[in-house]
Amino acid sequence: MGMKRDTERAGAAVYRSVRWKAIRHAAKRRDGFACVACGARGARLDVDHIKPIRTHPELAFDLGNLQTLCISCHSAKTKREMDRRTENGPERLAWRVFTRELTRNHLKINDIEKEA
């Protein structure tokens, strides 16, 4: 239970903490219990990290790095962030080539082992 799994999202320990529950409520109260993007009230609201925990863990509990968003606005923001992370720049292309070659080599080794 206390071990971190590789599949766990970056802020999992933050979101389970008592401190997070308090700061989350403070952010919603500061934002008037409304989505700061569209103004929705009464809907389920998420507290979003403006700068993600995976890149800015030191801001995990910083009220200035939090905003209240409705589910729709939070999903749209997350999608935009994910799209940016998967852009096709030279570094991303080099990574794709590397992983493709790694997979091919792994498959070749498995085929050789099966034949033996």
KOLGU-4560 file (N, C-alpha, C; in nm, 3 decimals, padded with zeros to 5 digits):
<recs>
<n_xx: 00.080 n_yy: -00.119 n_zz: 00.000 ca_xx: 00.000 ca_yy: 00.000 ca_zz: 00.000 c_xx: 00.085 c_yy: 00.126 c_zz: 00.000 mol: A seq: 1 type: MET>
<n_xx: 00.197 n_yy: 00.126 n_zz: 00.075 ca_xx: 00.281 ca_yy: 00.243 ca_zz: 00.081 c_xx: 00.377 c_yy: 00.255 c_zz: -00.035 mol: A seq: 2 type: GLY>
<n_xx: 00.388 n_yy: 00.152 n_zz: -00.118 ca_xx: 00.481 ca_yy: 00.156 ca_zz: -00.231 c_xx: 00.418 c_yy: 00.230 c_zz: -00.348 mol: A seq: 3 type: MET>
<n_xx: 00.498 n_yy: 00.310 n_zz: -00.417 ca_xx: 00.450 ca_yy: 00.382 ca_zz: -00.533 c_xx: 00.458 c_yy: 00.292 c_zz: -00.655 mol: A seq: 4 type: LYS>
<n_xx: 00.347 n_yy: 00.277 n_zz: -00.722 ca_xx: 00.345 ca_yy: 00.199 ca_zz: -00.845 c_xx: 00.387 c_yy: 00.288 c_zz: -00.960 mol: A seq: 5 type: ARG>
<n_xx: 00.447 n_yy: 00.227 n_zz: -01.062 ca_xx: 00.491 ca_yy: 00.303 ca_zz: -01.180 c_xx: 00.373 c_yy: 00.366 c_zz: -01.253 mol: A seq: 6 type: ASP>
<n_xx: 00.255 n_yy: 00.306 n_zz: -01.240 ca_xx: 00.139 ca_yy: 00.355 ca_zz: -01.313 c_xx: 00.066 c_yy: 00.466 c_zz: -01.239 mol: A seq: 7 type: THR>
<n_xx: 00.107 n_yy: 00.497 n_zz: -01.116 ca_xx: 00.040 ca_yy: 00.599 ca_zz: -01.037 c_xx: 00.065 c_yy: 00.737 c_zz: -01.097 mol: A seq: 8 type: GLU>
<n_xx: -00.038 n_yy: 00.820 n_zz: -01.099 ca_xx: -00.019 ca_yy: 00.954 ca_zz: -01.155 c_xx: 00.071 c_yy: 01.038 c_zz: -01.065 mol: A seq: 9 type: ARG>
<n_xx: 00.126 n_yy: 01.141 n_zz: -01.121 ca_xx: 00.229 ca_yy: 01.220 ca_zz: -01.053 c_xx: 00.187 c_yy: 01.271 c_zz: -00.916 mol: A seq: 10 type: ALA>
<n_xx: 00.064 n_yy: 01.315 n_zz: -00.899 ca_xx: 00.024 ca_yy: 01.375 ca_zz: -00.773 c_xx: -00.054 c_yy: 01.284 c_zz: -00.681 mol: A seq: 11 type: GLY>
<n_xx: -00.049 n_yy: 01.154 n_zz: -00.700 ca_xx: -00.132 ca_yy: 01.062 ca_zz: -00.622 c_xx: -00.115 c_yy: 01.082 c_zz: -00.472 mol: A seq: 12 type: ALA>
<n_xx: 00.006 n_yy: 01.095 n_zz: -00.424 ca_xx: 00.030 ca_yy: 01.115 ca_zz: -00.280 c_xx: -00.027 c_yy: 01.249 c_zz: -00.234 mol: A seq: 13 type: ALA>
<n_xx: -00.019 n_yy: 01.349 n_zz: -00.318 ca_xx: -00.074 ca_yy: 01.481 ca_zz: -00.285 c_xx: -00.224 c_yy: 01.470 c_zz: -00.265 mol: A seq: 14 type: VAL>
<n_xx: -00.292 n_yy: 01.407 n_zz: -00.360 ca_xx: -00.438 ca_yy: 01.401 ca_zz: -00.359 c_xx: -00.494 c_yy: 01.317 c_zz: -00.244 mol: A seq: 15 type: TYR>
<n_xx: -00.413 n_yy: 01.230 n_zz: -00.187 ca_xx: -00.458 ca_yy: 01.150 ca_zz: -00.073 c_xx: -00.434 c_yy: 01.218 c_zz: 00.062 mol: A seq: 16 type: ARG>
<n_xx: -00.366 n_yy: 01.330 n_zz: 00.062 ca_xx: -00.326 ca_yy: 01.393 ca_zz: 00.188 c_xx: -00.437 c_yy: 01.481 c_zz: 00.248 mol: A seq: 17 type: SER>
<n_xx: -00.431 n_yy: 01.495 n_zz: 00.380 ca_xx: -00.522 ca_yy: 01.583 ca_zz: 00.452 c_xx: -00.497 c_yy: 01.728 c_zz: 00.409 mol: A seq: 18 type: VAL>
<n_xx: -00.371 n_yy: 01.760 n_zz: 00.388 ca_xx: -00.334 ca_yy: 01.896 ca_zz: 00.346 c_xx: -00.402 c_yy: 01.933 c_zz: 00.214 mol: A seq: 19 type: ARG>
<n_xx: -00.409 n_yy: 01.837 n_zz: 00.120 ca_xx: -00.473 ca_yy: 01.863 ca_zz: -00.010 c_xx: -00.621 c_yy: 01.894 c_zz: 00.009 mol: A seq: 20 type: TRP>
<n_xx: -00.688 n_yy: 01.818 n_zz: 00.095 ca_xx: -00.832 ca_yy: 01.840 ca_zz: 00.117 c_xx: -00.857 c_yy: 01.982 c_zz: 00.167 mol: A seq: 21 type: LYS>
<n_xx: -00.771 n_yy: 02.030 n_zz: 00.255 ca_xx: -00.788 ca_yy: 02.166 ca_zz: 00.308 c_xx: -00.760 c_yy: 02.272 c_zz: 00.202 mol: A seq: 22 type: ALA>
<n_xx: -00.651 n_yy: 02.256 n_zz: 00.127 ca_xx: -00.615 ca_yy: 02.357 ca_zz: 00.026 c_xx: -00.715 c_yy: 02.356 c_zz: -00.090 mol: A seq: 23 type: ILE>
<n_xx: -00.767 n_yy: 02.238 n_zz: -00.119 ca_xx: -00.868 ca_yy: 02.223 ca_zz: -00.225 c_xx: -00.994 c_yy: 02.302 c_zz: -00.188 mol: A seq: 24 type: ARG>
<n_xx: -01.037 n_yy: 02.289 n_zz: -00.064 ca_xx: -01.154 ca_yy: 02.363 ca_zz: -00.017 c_xx: -01.126 c_yy: 02.513 c_zz: -00.018 mol: A seq: 25 type: HIS>
<n_xx: -01.006 n_yy: 02.552 n_zz: 00.022 ca_xx: -00.969 ca_yy: 02.694 ca_zz: 00.022 c_xx: -00.973 c_yy: 02.752 c_zz: -00.119 mol: A seq: 26 type: ALA>
<n_xx: -00.930 n_yy: 02.675 n_zz: -00.218 ca_xx: -00.932 ca_yy: 02.722 ca_zz: -00.358 c_xx: -01.076 c_yy: 02.739 c_zz: -00.406 mol: A seq: 27 type: ALA>
<n_xx: -01.161 n_yy: 02.643 n_zz: -00.374 ca_xx: -01.303 ca_yy: 02.654 ca_zz: -00.415 c_xx: -01.368 c_yy: 02.774 c_zz: -00.348 mol: A seq: 28 type: LYS>
<n_xx: -01.341 n_yy: 02.794 n_zz: -00.220 ca_xx: -01.398 ca_yy: 02.908 ca_zz: -00.148 c_xx: -01.349 c_yy: 03.039 c_zz: -00.210 mol: A seq: 29 type: ARG>
<n_xx: -01.217 n_yy: 03.048 n_zz: -00.238 ca_xx: -01.160 ca_yy: 03.169 ca_zz: -00.299 c_xx: -01.226 c_yy: 03.199 c_zz: -00.434 mol: A seq: 30 type: ARG>
<n_xx: -01.255 n_yy: 03.094 n_zz: -00.511 ca_xx: -01.314 ca_yy: 03.111 ca_zz: -00.645 c_xx: -01.466 c_yy: 03.118 c_zz: -00.641 mol: A seq: 31 type: ASP>
<n_xx: -01.524 n_yy: 03.128 n_zz: -00.522 ca_xx: -01.668 ca_yy: 03.145 ca_zz: -00.509 c_xx: -01.746 c_yy: 03.019 c_zz: -00.547 mol: A seq: 32 type: GLY>
<n_xx: -01.684 n_yy: 02.903 n_zz: -00.533 ca_xx: -01.747 ca_yy: 02.775 ca_zz: -00.567 c_xx: -01.806 c_yy: 02.778 c_zz: -00.709 mol: A seq: 33 type: PHE>
<n_xx: -01.726 n_yy: 02.835 n_zz: -00.801 ca_xx: -01.766 ca_yy: 02.844 ca_zz: -00.942 c_xx: -01.644 c_yy: 02.818 c_zz: -01.030 mol: A seq: 34 type: ALA>
<n_xx: -01.668 n_yy: 02.771 n_zz: -01.150 ca_xx: -01.561 ca_yy: 02.748 ca_zz: -01.248 c_xx: -01.504 c_yy: 02.883 c_zz: -01.290 mol: A seq: 35 type: CYS>
<n_xx: -01.373 n_yy: 02.898 n_zz: -01.280 ca_xx: -01.311 ca_yy: 03.026 ca_zz: -01.317 c_xx: -01.309 c_yy: 03.046 c_zz: -01.468 mol: A seq: 36 type: VAL>
<n_xx: -01.328 n_yy: 02.939 n_zz: -01.545 ca_xx: -01.325 ca_yy: 02.951 ca_zz: -01.691 c_xx: -01.462 c_yy: 02.989 c_zz: -01.750 mol: A seq: 37 type: ALA>
<n_xx: -01.568 n_yy: 02.922 n_zz: -01.702 ca_xx: -01.700 ca_yy: 02.947 ca_zz: -01.762 c_xx: -01.804 c_yy: 02.999 c_zz: -01.663 mol: A seq: 38 type: CYS>
<n_xx: -01.770 n_yy: 03.001 n_zz: -01.535 ca_xx: -01.861 ca_yy: 03.053 ca_zz: -01.434 c_xx: -01.965 c_yy: 02.954 c_zz: -01.383 mol: A seq: 39 type: GLY>
<n_xx: -01.958 n_yy: 02.828 n_zz: -01.426 ca_xx: -02.057 ca_yy: 02.728 ca_zz: -01.386 c_xx: -02.061 c_yy: 02.713 c_zz: -01.234 mol: A seq: 40 type: ALA>
<n_xx: -02.182 n_yy: 02.705 n_zz: -01.182 ca_xx: -02.203 ca_yy: 02.683 ca_zz: -01.039 c_xx: -02.295 c_yy: 02.562 c_zz: -01.023 mol: A seq: 41 type: ARG>
<n_xx: -02.283 n_yy: 02.496 n_zz: -00.911 ca_xx: -02.372 ca_yy: 02.383 ca_zz: -00.885 c_xx: -02.330 c_yy: 02.254 c_zz: -00.952 mol: A seq: 42 type: GLY>
<n_xx: -02.239 n_yy: 02.262 n_zz: -01.045 ca_xx: -02.187 ca_yy: 02.143 ca_zz: -01.112 c_xx: -02.074 c_yy: 02.086 c_zz: -01.027 mol: A seq: 43 type: ALA>
<n_xx: -02.031 n_yy: 01.965 n_zz: -01.059 ca_xx: -01.915 ca_yy: 01.911 ca_zz: -00.989 c_xx: -01.793 c_yy: 01.995 c_zz: -01.027 mol: A seq: 44 type: ARG>
<n_xx: -01.717 n_yy: 02.034 n_zz: -00.929 ca_xx: -01.601 ca_yy: 02.119 ca_zz: -00.952 c_xx: -01.473 c_yy: 02.046 c_zz: -00.915 mol: A seq: 45 type: LEU>
<n_xx: -01.371 n_yy: 02.063 n_zz: -00.998 ca_xx: -01.238 ca_yy: 02.010 ca_zz: -00.971 c_xx: -01.147 c_yy: 02.127 c_zz: -00.937 mol: A seq: 46 type: ASP>
<n_xx: -01.046 n_yy: 02.098 n_zz: -00.858 ca_xx: -00.942 ca_yy: 02.198 ca_zz: -00.833 c_xx: -00.821 c_yy: 02.154 c_zz: -00.915 mol: A seq: 47 type: VAL>
<n_xx: -00.782 n_yy: 02.241 n_zz: -01.005 ca_xx: -00.679 ca_yy: 02.211 ca_zz: -01.105 c_xx: -00.548 c_yy: 02.281 c_zz: -01.070 mol: A seq: 48 type: ASP>
<n_xx: -00.438 n_yy: 02.211 n_zz: -01.095 ca_xx: -00.306 ca_yy: 02.274 ca_zz: -01.084 c_xx: -00.277 c_yy: 02.346 c_zz: -01.215 mol: A seq: 49 type: HIS>
<n_xx: -00.257 n_yy: 02.474 n_zz: -01.210 ca_xx: -00.227 ca_yy: 02.553 ca_zz: -01.330 c_xx: -00.097 c_yy: 02.504 c_zz: -01.391 mol: A seq: 50 type: ILE>
<n_xx: 00.006 n_yy: 02.491 n_zz: -01.309 ca_xx: 00.132 ca_yy: 02.429 ca_zz: -01.351 c_xx: 00.128 c_yy: 02.287 c_zz: -01.295 mol: A seq: 51 type: LYS>
<n_xx: 00.133 n_yy: 02.185 n_zz: -01.379 ca_xx: 00.113 ca_yy: 02.047 ca_zz: -01.335 c_xx: 00.214 c_yy: 02.000 c_zz: -01.230 mol: A seq: 52 type: PRO>
<n_xx: 00.168 n_yy: 01.909 n_zz: -01.145 ca_xx: 00.254 ca_yy: 01.853 ca_zz: -01.040 c_xx: 00.372 c_yy: 01.780 c_zz: -01.102 mol: A seq: 53 type: ILE>
<n_xx: 00.351 n_yy: 01.714 n_zz: -01.216 ca_xx: 00.460 ca_yy: 01.635 ca_zz: -01.275 c_xx: 00.579 c_yy: 01.721 c_zz: -01.314 mol: A seq: 54 type: ARG>
<n_xx: 00.555 n_yy: 01.849 n_zz: -01.343 ca_xx: 00.665 ca_yy: 01.938 ca_zz: -01.381 c_xx: 00.698 c_yy: 02.041 c_zz: -01.273 mol: A seq: 55 type: THR>
<n_xx: 00.606 n_yy: 02.063 n_zz: -01.180 ca_xx: 00.626 ca_yy: 02.163 ca_zz: -01.074 c_xx: 00.579 c_yy: 02.107 c_zz: -00.940 mol: A seq: 56 type: HIS>
<n_xx: 00.641 n_yy: 02.001 n_zz: -00.890 ca_xx: 00.594 ca_yy: 01.941 ca_zz: -00.764 c_xx: 00.601 c_yy: 02.036 c_zz: -00.645 mol: A seq: 57 type: PRO>
<n_xx: 00.689 n_yy: 02.134 n_zz: -00.651 ca_xx: 00.702 ca_yy: 02.229 ca_zz: -00.541 c_xx: 00.580 c_yy: 02.320 c_zz: -00.528 mol: A seq: 58 type: GLU>
<n_xx: 00.495 n_yy: 02.324 n_zz: -00.632 ca_xx: 00.375 ca_yy: 02.408 ca_zz: -00.630 c_xx: 00.248 c_yy: 02.329 c_zz: -00.599 mol: A seq: 59 type: LEU>
<n_xx: 00.263 n_yy: 02.205 n_zz: -00.557 ca_xx: 00.147 ca_yy: 02.118 ca_zz: -00.534 c_xx: 00.048 c_yy: 02.177 c_zz: -00.436 mol: A seq: 60 type: ALA>
<n_xx: 00.097 n_yy: 02.245 n_zz: -00.330 ca_xx: 00.009 ca_yy: 02.301 ca_zz: -00.228 c_xx: 00.006 c_yy: 02.453 c_zz: -00.229 mol: A seq: 61 type: PHE>
<n_xx: 00.047 n_yy: 02.513 n_zz: -00.340 ca_xx: 00.048 ca_yy: 02.658 ca_zz: -00.352 c_xx: -00.088 c_yy: 02.705 c_zz: -00.402 mol: A seq: 62 type: ASP>
<n_xx: -00.160 n_yy: 02.778 n_zz: -00.319 ca_xx: -00.294 ca_yy: 02.824 ca_zz: -00.355 c_xx: -00.293 c_yy: 02.908 c_zz: -00.483 mol: A seq: 63 type: LEU>
<n_xx: -00.184 n_yy: 02.979 n_zz: -00.506 ca_xx: -00.173 ca_yy: 03.060 ca_zz: -00.628 c_xx: -00.158 c_yy: 02.976 c_zz: -00.755 mol: A seq: 64 type: GLY>
<n_xx: -00.131 n_yy: 02.847 n_zz: -00.741 ca_xx: -00.117 ca_yy: 02.758 ca_zz: -00.856 c_xx: -00.244 c_yy: 02.674 c_zz: -00.876 mol: A seq: 65 type: ASN>
<n_xx: -00.350 n_yy: 02.707 n_zz: -00.804 ca_xx: -00.473 ca_yy: 02.629 ca_zz: -00.813 c_xx: -00.586 c_yy: 02.713 c_zz: -00.869 mol: A seq: 66 type: LEU>
<n_xx: -00.675 n_yy: 02.645 n_zz: -00.942 ca_xx: -00.795 ca_yy: 02.710 ca_zz: -00.993 c_xx: -00.909 c_yy: 02.610 c_zz: -00.992 mol: A seq: 67 type: GLN>
<n_xx: -01.028 n_yy: 02.661 n_zz: -00.972 ca_xx: -01.147 ca_yy: 02.578 ca_zz: -00.970 c_xx: -01.204 c_yy: 02.571 c_zz: -01.111 mol: A seq: 68 type: THR>
<n_xx: -01.226 n_yy: 02.449 n_zz: -01.159 ca_xx: -01.281 ca_yy: 02.428 ca_zz: -01.293 c_xx: -01.395 c_yy: 02.327 c_zz: -01.287 mol: A seq: 69 type: LEU>
<n_xx: -01.496 n_yy: 02.345 n_zz: -01.372 ca_xx: -01.600 ca_yy: 02.244 ca_zz: -01.386 c_xx: -01.540 c_yy: 02.127 c_zz: -01.463 mol: A seq: 70 type: CYS>
<n_xx: -01.610 n_yy: 02.016 n_zz: -01.466 ca_xx: -01.557 ca_yy: 01.897 ca_zz: -01.531 c_xx: -01.528 c_yy: 01.923 c_zz: -01.679 mol: A seq: 71 type: ILE>
<n_xx: -01.617 n_yy: 01.993 n_zz: -01.748 ca_xx: -01.596 ca_yy: 02.020 ca_zz: -01.892 c_xx: -01.471 c_yy: 02.103 c_zz: -01.917 mol: A seq: 72 type: SER>
<n_xx: -01.456 n_yy: 02.210 n_zz: -01.841 ca_xx: -01.339 ca_yy: 02.296 ca_zz: -01.860 c_xx: -01.211 c_yy: 02.226 c_zz: -01.820 mol: A seq: 73 type: CYS>
<n_xx: -01.217 n_yy: 02.145 n_zz: -01.713 ca_xx: -01.098 ca_yy: 02.072 ca_zz: -01.669 c_xx: -01.057 c_yy: 01.969 c_zz: -01.774 mol: A seq: 74 type: HIS>
<n_xx: -01.155 n_yy: 01.899 n_zz: -01.831 ca_xx: -01.126 ca_yy: 01.800 ca_zz: -01.936 c_xx: -01.065 c_yy: 01.867 c_zz: -02.059 mol: A seq: 75 type: SER>
<n_xx: -01.119 n_yy: 01.982 n_zz: -02.098 ca_xx: -01.067 ca_yy: 02.053 ca_zz: -02.215 c_xx: -00.923 c_yy: 02.099 c_zz: -02.189 mol: A seq: 76 type: ALA>
<n_xx: -00.896 n_yy: 02.150 n_zz: -02.069 ca_xx: -00.760 ca_yy: 02.195 ca_zz: -02.035 c_xx: -00.663 c_yy: 02.077 c_zz: -02.037 mol: A seq: 77 type: LYS>
<n_xx: -00.704 n_yy: 01.966 n_zz: -01.978 ca_xx: -00.619 ca_yy: 01.847 ca_zz: -01.976 c_xx: -00.590 c_yy: 01.799 c_zz: -02.117 mol: A seq: 78 type: THR>
<n_xx: -00.691 n_yy: 01.800 n_zz: -02.204 ca_xx: -00.671 ca_yy: 01.757 ca_zz: -02.343 c_xx: -00.571 c_yy: 01.847 c_zz: -02.414 mol: A seq: 79 type: LYS>
<n_xx: -00.582 n_yy: 01.979 n_zz: -02.393 ca_xx: -00.486 ca_yy: 02.072 ca_zz: -02.454 c_xx: -00.345 c_yy: 02.044 c_zz: -02.405 mol: A seq: 80 type: ARG>
<n_xx: -00.332 n_yy: 02.018 n_zz: -02.275 ca_xx: -00.199 ca_yy: 01.989 ca_zz: -02.219 c_xx: -00.143 c_yy: 01.860 c_zz: -02.277 mol: A seq: 81 type: GLU>
<n_xx: -00.226 n_yy: 01.758 n_zz: -02.292 ca_xx: -00.181 ca_yy: 01.630 ca_zz: -02.346 c_xx: -00.143 c_yy: 01.646 c_zz: -02.493 mol: A seq: 82 type: MET>
<n_xx: -00.219 n_yy: 01.726 n_zz: -02.567 ca_xx: -00.186 ca_yy: 01.751 ca_zz: -02.708 c_xx: -00.050 c_yy: 01.818 c_zz: -02.720 mol: A seq: 83 type: ASP>
<n_xx: -00.022 n_yy: 01.913 n_zz: -02.630 ca_xx: 00.108 ca_yy: 01.981 ca_zz: -02.631 c_xx: 00.221 c_yy: 01.885 c_zz: -02.599 mol: A seq: 84 type: ARG>
<n_xx: 00.195 n_yy: 01.790 n_zz: -02.509 ca_xx: 00.299 ca_yy: 01.694 ca_zz: -02.470 c_xx: 00.331 c_yy: 01.597 c_zz: -02.583 mol: A seq: 85 type: ARG>
<n_xx: 00.240 n_yy: 01.580 n_zz: -02.678 ca_xx: 00.262 ca_yy: 01.484 ca_zz: -02.785 c_xx: 00.291 c_yy: 01.553 c_zz: -02.919 mol: A seq: 86 type: THR>
<n_xx: 00.337 n_yy: 01.675 n_zz: -02.913 ca_xx: 00.370 ca_yy: 01.747 ca_zz: -03.036 c_xx: 00.478 c_yy: 01.672 c_zz: -03.114 mol: A seq: 87 type: GLU>
<n_xx: 00.490 n_yy: 01.705 n_zz: -03.241 ca_xx: 00.582 ca_yy: 01.634 ca_zz: -03.330 c_xx: 00.711 c_yy: 01.709 c_zz: -03.354 mol: A seq: 88 type: ASN>
<n_xx: 00.772 n_yy: 01.760 n_zz: -03.250 ca_xx: 00.901 ca_yy: 01.828 ca_zz: -03.263 c_xx: 01.012 c_yy: 01.727 c_zz: -03.285 mol: A seq: 89 type: GLY>
<n_xx: 01.135 n_yy: 01.774 n_zz: -03.308 ca_xx: 01.248 ca_yy: 01.684 ca_zz: -03.336 c_xx: 01.277 c_yy: 01.588 c_zz: -03.221 mol: A seq: 90 type: PRO>
<n_xx: 01.260 n_yy: 01.633 n_zz: -03.098 ca_xx: 01.285 ca_yy: 01.544 ca_zz: -02.984 c_xx: 01.182 c_yy: 01.432 c_zz: -02.980 mol: A seq: 91 type: GLU>
<n_xx: 01.058 n_yy: 01.466 n_zz: -03.008 ca_xx: 00.951 ca_yy: 01.365 ca_zz: -03.008 c_xx: 00.974 c_yy: 01.265 c_zz: -03.121 mol: A seq: 92 type: ARG>
<n_xx: 01.012 n_yy: 01.313 n_zz: -03.238 ca_xx: 01.039 ca_yy: 01.225 ca_zz: -03.350 c_xx: 01.155 c_yy: 01.131 c_zz: -03.319 mol: A seq: 93 type: LEU>
<n_xx: 01.261 n_yy: 01.184 n_zz: -03.260 ca_xx: 01.376 ca_yy: 01.100 ca_zz: -03.223 c_xx: 01.334 c_yy: 00.993 c_zz: -03.123 mol: A seq: 94 type: ALA>
<n_xx: 01.248 n_yy: 01.029 n_zz: -03.029 ca_xx: 01.199 ca_yy: 00.932 ca_zz: -02.930 c_xx: 01.117 c_yy: 00.822 c_zz: -02.997 mol: A seq: 95 type: TRP>
<n_xx: 01.031 n_yy: 00.861 n_zz: -03.092 ca_xx: 00.950 ca_yy: 00.762 ca_zz: -03.164 c_xx: 01.037 c_yy: 00.665 c_zz: -03.241 mol: A seq: 96 type: ARG>
<n_xx: 01.139 n_yy: 00.716 n_zz: -03.310 ca_xx: 01.231 ca_yy: 00.630 ca_zz: -03.386 c_xx: 01.303 c_yy: 00.534 c_zz: -03.290 mol: A seq: 97 type: VAL>
<n_xx: 01.351 n_yy: 00.586 n_zz: -03.179 ca_xx: 01.421 ca_yy: 00.504 ca_zz: -03.081 c_xx: 01.331 c_yy: 00.391 c_zz: -03.030 mol: A seq: 98 type: PHE>
<n_xx: 01.209 n_yy: 00.424 n_zz: -02.988 ca_xx: 01.122 ca_yy: 00.321 ca_zz: -02.932 c_xx: 01.078 c_yy: 00.220 c_zz: -03.038 mol: A seq: 99 type: THR>
<n_xx: 01.061 n_yy: 00.265 n_zz: -03.161 ca_xx: 01.025 ca_yy: 00.173 ca_zz: -03.269 c_xx: 01.137 c_yy: 00.072 c_zz: -03.293 mol: A seq: 100 type: ARG>
<n_xx: 01.261 n_yy: 00.121 n_zz: -03.296 ca_xx: 01.376 ca_yy: 00.032 ca_zz: -03.315 c_xx: 01.391 c_yy: -00.063 c_zz: -03.197 mol: A seq: 101 type: GLU>
<n_xx: 01.371 n_yy: -00.013 n_zz: -03.078 ca_xx: 01.380 ca_yy: -00.095 ca_zz: -02.959 c_xx: 01.277 c_yy: -00.209 c_zz: -02.964 mol: A seq: 102 type: LEU>
<n_xx: 01.156 n_yy: -00.176 n_zz: -03.005 ca_xx: 01.050 ca_yy: -00.277 ca_zz: -03.017 c_xx: 01.084 c_yy: -00.379 c_zz: -03.124 mol: A seq: 103 type: THR>
<n_xx: 01.132 n_yy: -00.333 n_zz: -03.237 ca_xx: 01.170 ca_yy: -00.426 ca_zz: -03.346 c_xx: 01.279 c_yy: -00.522 c_zz: -03.300 mol: A seq: 104 type: ARG>
<n_xx: 01.380 n_yy: -00.467 n_zz: -03.232 ca_xx: 01.489 ca_yy: -00.551 ca_zz: -03.183 c_xx: 01.439 c_yy: -00.652 c_zz: -03.082 mol: A seq: 105 type: ASN>
<n_xx: 01.348 n_yy: -00.610 n_zz: -02.997 ca_xx: 01.292 ca_yy: -00.700 ca_zz: -02.896 c_xx: 01.213 c_yy: -00.812 c_zz: -02.965 mol: A seq: 106 type: HIS>
<n_xx: 01.137 n_yy: -00.778 n_zz: -03.067 ca_xx: 01.059 ca_yy: -00.879 ca_zz: -03.140 c_xx: 01.151 c_yy: -00.978 c_zz: -03.210 mol: A seq: 107 type: LEU>
<n_xx: 01.261 n_yy: -00.928 n_zz: -03.268 ca_xx: 01.357 ca_yy: -01.016 ca_zz: -03.335 c_xx: 01.418 c_yy: -01.114 c_zz: -03.235 mol: A seq: 108 type: LYS>
<n_xx: 01.452 n_yy: -01.067 n_zz: -03.117 ca_xx: 01.510 ca_yy: -01.153 ca_zz: -03.014 c_xx: 01.410 c_yy: -01.259 c_zz: -02.973 mol: A seq: 109 type: ILE>
<n_xx: 01.284 n_yy: -01.220 n_zz: -02.956 ca_xx: 01.179 ca_yy: -01.319 ca_zz: -02.919 c_xx: 01.164 c_yy: -01.425 c_zz: -03.028 mol: A seq: 110 type: ASN>
<n_xx: 01.169 n_yy: -01.386 n_zz: -03.155 ca_xx: 01.158 ca_yy: -01.482 ca_zz: -03.265 c_xx: 01.275 c_yy: -01.580 c_zz: -03.264 mol: A seq: 111 type: ASP>
<n_xx: 01.394 n_yy: -01.531 n_zz: -03.239 ca_xx: 01.513 ca_yy: -01.615 ca_zz: -03.234 c_xx: 01.502 c_yy: -01.715 c_zz: -03.118 mol: A seq: 112 type: ILE>
<n_xx: 01.455 n_yy: -01.668 n_zz: -03.003 ca_xx: 01.440 ca_yy: -01.754 ca_zz: -02.886 c_xx: 01.336 c_yy: -01.863 c_zz: -02.912 mol: A seq: 113 type: GLU>
<n_xx: 01.230 n_yy: -01.832 n_zz: -02.984 ca_xx: 01.125 ca_yy: -01.930 ca_zz: -03.015 c_xx: 01.178 c_yy: -02.038 c_zz: -03.109 mol: A seq: 114 type: LYS>
<n_xx: 01.264 n_yy: -01.998 n_zz: -03.203 ca_xx: 01.319 ca_yy: -02.093 ca_zz: -03.300 c_xx: 01.418 c_yy: -02.190 c_zz: -03.235 mol: A seq: 115 type: GLU>
<n_xx: 01.486 n_yy: -02.145 n_zz: -03.131 ca_xx: 01.588 ca_yy: -02.226 ca_zz: -03.065 c_xx: 01.530 c_yy: -02.336 c_zz: -02.980 mol: A seq: 116 type: ALA>
</recs>
